[in-house]
Amino acid sequence: MTTTSEICGTGCGLNATLRIISGKWKPLVLFFLRDGPKRYGELKRLIPGVSDKVLIQQLKDLEADRVLARNDYKEVPPRVDYTLTPLGRSLADAIMPLCAWGTENAAQMASIFAERDALA
């Protein structure tokens, strides 16, 4: 059985949070699901550059972590959508300050990234 101290490591909840949102696309999935349920195709269009394999795996991971729920409507043609659970909603709300920080510092970060890329 995993204990709270094993999940959080140093006593800070950051380790637990990072375990949930680790992966390049998971924070974006959470961001886009804030507005309500989305079907797979909608998420795929909203997140350019993600492969089907990776998006499917990250959705499965988030579902296993009980951050999102997969709703299968048992219809023909098949209809499935994804929605945030209450836990997922609280996590999505928690990442919004990171979105704001990125927006506020976008120009400076673009300059830093350009300099770093020029060195490579």
PyRosetta script that sets phi, psi and omega in degrees:
from pyrosetta import init, pose_from_sequence

init()
pose = pose_from_sequence("MTTTSEICGTGCGLNATLRIISGKWKPLVLFFLRDGPKRYGELKRLIPGVSDKVLIQQLKDLEADRVLARNDYKEVPPRVDYTLTPLGRSLADAIMPLCAWGTENAAQMASIFAERDALA")
pose.set_psi(1, 133.4)
pose.set_omega(1, -179.9)
pose.set_phi(2, -82.4)
pose.set_psi(2, 133.6)
pose.set_omega(2, 179.8)
pose.set_phi(3, -98.1)
pose.set_psi(3, 162.4)
pose.set_omega(3, 178.3)
pose.set_phi(4, -57.9)
pose.set_psi(4, -40.6)
pose.set_omega(4, -179.1)
pose.set_phi(5, -66.2)
pose.set_psi(5, -31.4)
pose.set_omega(5, 176.9)
pose.set_phi(6, -70.2)
pose.set_psi(6, -35.9)
pose.set_omega(6, -179.8)
pose.set_phi(7, -71.8)
pose.set_psi(7, -46.4)
pose.set_omega(7, -173.6)
pose.set_phi(8, -86.7)
pose.set_psi(8, -16.6)
pose.set_omega(8, 177.0)
pose.set_phi(9, 66.6)
pose.set_psi(9, -95.3)
pose.set_omega(9, -173.2)
pose.set_phi(10, -80.2)
pose.set_psi(10, 4.1)
pose.set_omega(10, -176.3)
pose.set_phi(11, 96.6)
pose.set_psi(11, -12.3)
pose.set_omega(11, 177.0)
pose.set_phi(12, -92.0)
pose.set_psi(12, 138.8)
pose.set_omega(12, -179.6)
pose.set_phi(13, -73.0)
pose.set_psi(13, -2.2)
pose.set_omega(13, -178.1)
pose.set_phi(14, -61.0)
pose.set_psi(14, -39.5)
pose.set_omega(14, 179.9)
pose.set_phi(15, -61.2)
pose.set_psi(15, -44.0)
pose.set_omega(15, 178.7)
pose.set_phi(16, -62.8)
pose.set_psi(16, -43.1)
pose.set_omega(16, 179.5)
pose.set_phi(17, -62.2)
pose.set_psi(17, -45.4)
pose.set_omega(17, -179.1)
pose.set_phi(18, -65.8)
pose.set_psi(18, -31.8)
pose.set_omega(18, 176.3)
pose.set_phi(19, -62.6)
pose.set_psi(19, -35.4)
pose.set_omega(19, -179.6)
pose.set_phi(20, -75.9)
pose.set_psi(20, -45.4)
pose.set_omega(20, -172.7)
pose.set_phi(21, -95.9)
pose.set_psi(21, 8.0)
pose.set_omega(21, 178.8)
pose.set_phi(22, -63.6)
pose.set_psi(22, 139.5)
pose.set_omega(22, -175.3)
pose.set_phi(23, 121.9)
pose.set_psi(23, 142.6)
pose.set_omega(23, -173.3)
pose.set_phi(24, -62.1)
pose.set_psi(24, -32.5)
pose.set_omega(24, -169.0)
pose.set_phi(25, -106.3)
pose.set_psi(25, -14.5)
pose.set_omega(25, -175.4)
pose.set_phi(26, -58.6)
pose.set_psi(26, -44.2)
pose.set_omega(26, 178.0)
pose.set_phi(27, -60.7)
pose.set_psi(27, -35.1)
pose.set_omega(27, 178.0)
pose.set_phi(28, -69.3)
pose.set_psi(28, -38.1)
pose.set_omega(28, 175.8)
pose.set_phi(29, -58.8)
pose.set_psi(29, -47.8)
pose.set_omega(29, 179.2)
pose.set_phi(30, -60.8)
pose.set_psi(30, -42.5)
pose.set_omega(30, 179.7)
pose.set_phi(31, -59.2)
pose.set_psi(31, -48.4)
pose.set_omega(31, -176.1)
pose.set_phi(32, -73.6)
pose.set_psi(32, -25.9)
pose.set_omega(32, 177.6)
pose.set_phi(33, -78.8)
pose.set_psi(33, -9.9)
pose.set_omega(33, 177.1)
pose.set_phi(34, -59.0)
pose.set_psi(34, -32.6)
pose.set_omega(34, -176.7)
pose.set_phi(35, -81.0)
pose.set_psi(35, -3.6)
pose.set_omega(35, 179.5)
pose.set_phi(36, 129.3)
pose.set_psi(36, 177.3)
pose.set_omega(36, -177.0)
pose.set_phi(37, -57.7)
pose.set_psi(37, 145.0)
pose.set_omega(37, 177.3)
pose.set_phi(38, -134.4)
pose.set_psi(38, 144.3)
pose.set_omega(38, 172.7)
pose.set_phi(39, -83.9)
pose.set_psi(39, 163.3)
pose.set_omega(39, -177.7)
pose.set_phi(40, -54.3)
pose.set_psi(40, -47.9)
pose.set_omega(40, -178.2)
pose.set_phi(41, -60.1)
pose.set_psi(41, -36.7)
pose.set_omega(41, 177.7)
pose.set_phi(42, -64.6)
pose.set_psi(42, -46.6)
pose.set_omega(42, 178.9)
pose.set_phi(43, -61.1)
pose.set_psi(43, -41.4)
pose.set_omega(43, -179.7)
pose.set_phi(44, -60.4)
pose.set_psi(44, -41.7)
pose.set_omega(44, 178.7)
pose.set_phi(45, -70.1)
pose.set_psi(45, -34.7)
pose.set_omega(45, -178.2)
pose.set_phi(46, -74.2)
pose.set_psi(46, -21.6)
pose.set_omega(46, -176.8)
pose.set_phi(47, -117.2)
pose.set_psi(47, 80.0)
pose.set_omega(47, -178.8)
pose.set_phi(48, -64.1)
pose.set_psi(48, 140.6)
pose.set_omega(48, 176.8)
pose.set_phi(49, 97.8)
pose.set_psi(49, -14.5)
pose.set_omega(49, 179.3)
pose.set_phi(50, -82.5)
pose.set_psi(50, 137.2)
pose.set_omega(50, 177.4)
pose.set_phi(51, -82.7)
pose.set_psi(51, 158.5)
pose.set_omega(51, 177.7)
pose.set_phi(52, -57.6)
pose.set_psi(52, -46.2)
pose.set_omega(52, -177.3)
pose.set_phi(53, -58.0)
pose.set_psi(53, -47.1)
pose.set_omega(53, -177.0)
pose.set_phi(54, -69.8)
pose.set_psi(54, -43.2)
pose.set_omega(54, -180.0)
pose.set_phi(55, -62.6)
pose.set_psi(55, -44.5)
pose.set_omega(55, 178.6)
pose.set_phi(56, -59.8)
pose.set_psi(56, -45.0)
pose.set_omega(56, -178.9)
pose.set_phi(57, -64.8)
pose.set_psi(57, -41.3)
pose.set_omega(57, -178.4)
pose.set_phi(58, -69.6)
pose.set_psi(58, -34.4)
pose.set_omega(58, 174.4)
pose.set_phi(59, -64.2)
pose.set_psi(59, -42.1)
pose.set_omega(59, 177.6)
pose.set_phi(60, -62.4)
pose.set_psi(60, -41.8)
pose.set_omega(60, 178.8)
pose.set_phi(61, -61.8)
pose.set_psi(61, -46.6)
pose.set_omega(61, -179.6)
pose.set_phi(62, -64.9)
pose.set_psi(62, -35.4)
pose.set_omega(62, 176.3)
pose.set_phi(63, -67.1)
pose.set_psi(63, -43.8)
pose.set_omega(63, 178.7)
pose.set_phi(64, -62.7)
pose.set_psi(64, -31.9)
pose.set_omega(64, 178.3)
pose.set_phi(65, -84.2)
pose.set_psi(65, 3.8)
pose.set_omega(65, 177.1)
pose.set_phi(66, 62.2)
pose.set_psi(66, 31.3)
pose.set_omega(66, 178.0)
pose.set_phi(67, -94.0)
pose.set_psi(67, -29.3)
pose.set_omega(67, 174.3)
pose.set_phi(68, -134.9)
pose.set_psi(68, 160.1)
pose.set_omega(68, 179.0)
pose.set_phi(69, -118.1)
pose.set_psi(69, 139.3)
pose.set_omega(69, 176.8)
pose.set_phi(70, -99.8)
pose.set_psi(70, 120.2)
pose.set_omega(70, -178.4)
pose.set_phi(71, -106.6)
pose.set_psi(71, 111.4)
pose.set_omega(71, 178.4)
pose.set_phi(72, -101.2)
pose.set_psi(72, 117.2)
pose.set_omega(72, -174.8)
pose.set_phi(73, -85.5)
pose.set_psi(73, 1.7)
pose.set_omega(73, 176.8)
pose.set_phi(74, 50.3)
pose.set_psi(74, 47.6)
pose.set_omega(74, 179.5)
pose.set_phi(75, -114.5)
pose.set_psi(75, 164.6)
pose.set_omega(75, 172.2)
pose.set_phi(76, -120.7)
pose.set_psi(76, 121.3)
pose.set_omega(76, -3.7)
pose.set_phi(77, -66.0)
pose.set_psi(77, 158.6)
pose.set_omega(77, -176.6)
pose.set_phi(78, -58.8)
pose.set_psi(78, 140.6)
pose.set_omega(78, 176.6)
pose.set_phi(79, -134.6)
pose.set_psi(79, 121.0)
pose.set_omega(79, -179.8)
pose.set_phi(80, -133.3)
pose.set_psi(80, 138.6)
pose.set_omega(80, 171.5)
pose.set_phi(81, -136.6)
pose.set_psi(81, 168.2)
pose.set_omega(81, -178.4)
pose.set_phi(82, -121.0)
pose.set_psi(82, 139.7)
pose.set_omega(82, 179.2)
pose.set_phi(83, -140.7)
pose.set_psi(83, 154.7)
pose.set_omega(83, 178.5)
pose.set_phi(84, -75.3)
pose.set_psi(84, 141.9)
pose.set_omega(84, 169.6)
pose.set_phi(85, -82.4)
pose.set_psi(85, 171.7)
pose.set_omega(85, 175.3)
pose.set_phi(86, -57.1)
pose.set_psi(86, -38.7)
pose.set_omega(86, 176.3)
pose.set_phi(87, -62.5)
pose.set_psi(87, -43.7)
pose.set_omega(87, 178.9)
pose.set_phi(88, -65.1)
pose.set_psi(88, -37.7)
pose.set_omega(88, 177.9)
pose.set_phi(89, -61.6)
pose.set_psi(89, -43.6)
pose.set_omega(89, -179.7)
pose.set_phi(90, -66.2)
pose.set_psi(90, -35.8)
pose.set_omega(90, 177.6)
pose.set_phi(91, -69.1)
pose.set_psi(91, -43.0)
pose.set_omega(91, 178.1)
pose.set_phi(92, -60.8)
pose.set_psi(92, -40.4)
pose.set_omega(92, 177.3)
pose.set_phi(93, -64.0)
pose.set_psi(93, -35.0)
pose.set_omega(93, -178.8)
pose.set_phi(94, -69.4)
pose.set_psi(94, -27.9)
pose.set_omega(94, -179.7)
pose.set_phi(95, -85.7)
pose.set_psi(95, -8.8)
pose.set_omega(95, -179.2)
pose.set_phi(96, -61.0)
pose.set_psi(96, -37.6)
pose.set_omega(96, 174.8)
pose.set_phi(97, -60.9)
pose.set_psi(97, -31.1)
pose.set_omega(97, 175.5)
pose.set_phi(98, -66.1)
pose.set_psi(98, -38.6)
pose.set_omega(98, 176.4)
pose.set_phi(99, -61.6)
pose.set_psi(99, -44.9)
pose.set_omega(99, -179.9)
pose.set_phi(100, -63.0)
pose.set_psi(100, -42.9)
pose.set_omega(100, 178.9)
pose.set_phi(101, -60.1)
pose.set_psi(101, -44.6)
pose.set_omega(101, 179.6)
pose.set_phi(102, -62.1)
pose.set_psi(102, -39.6)
pose.set_omega(102, 178.6)
pose.set_phi(103, -66.8)
pose.set_psi(103, -45.7)
pose.set_omega(103, -178.4)
pose.set_phi(104, -64.6)
pose.set_psi(104, -29.9)
pose.set_omega(104, -175.0)
pose.set_phi(105, -111.4)
pose.set_psi(105, 16.6)
pose.set_omega(105, -174.5)
pose.set_phi(106, -58.3)
pose.set_psi(106, -45.2)
pose.set_omega(106, -177.6)
pose.set_phi(107, -64.3)
pose.set_psi(107, -45.4)
pose.set_omega(107, 179.8)
pose.set_phi(108, -64.2)
pose.set_psi(108, -41.4)
pose.set_omega(108, -179.6)
pose.set_phi(109, -66.3)
pose.set_psi(109, -38.4)
pose.set_omega(109, 177.9)
pose.set_phi(110, -60.6)
pose.set_psi(110, -40.9)
pose.set_omega(110, 178.6)
pose.set_phi(111, -65.2)
pose.set_psi(111, -43.5)
pose.set_omega(111, 179.4)
pose.set_phi(112, -63.0)
pose.set_psi(112, -44.7)
pose.set_omega(112, -179.7)
pose.set_phi(113, -63.8)
pose.set_psi(113, -39.3)
pose.set_omega(113, 179.0)
pose.set_phi(114, -63.5)
pose.set_psi(114, -43.7)
pose.set_omega(114, 177.9)
pose.set_phi(115, -62.3)
pose.set_psi(115, -44.5)
pose.set_omega(115, -178.9)
pose.set_phi(116, -64.1)
pose.set_psi(116, -41.6)
pose.set_omega(116, 179.0)
pose.set_phi(117, -65.9)
pose.set_psi(117, -33.4)
pose.set_omega(117, 179.7)
pose.set_phi(118, -68.3)
pose.set_psi(118, -29.0)
pose.set_omega(118, 179.1)
pose.set_phi(119, -75.2)
pose.set_psi(119, -25.6)
pose.set_omega(119, -175.8)
pose.set_phi(120, -75.0)
pose.dump_pdb("model.pdb")
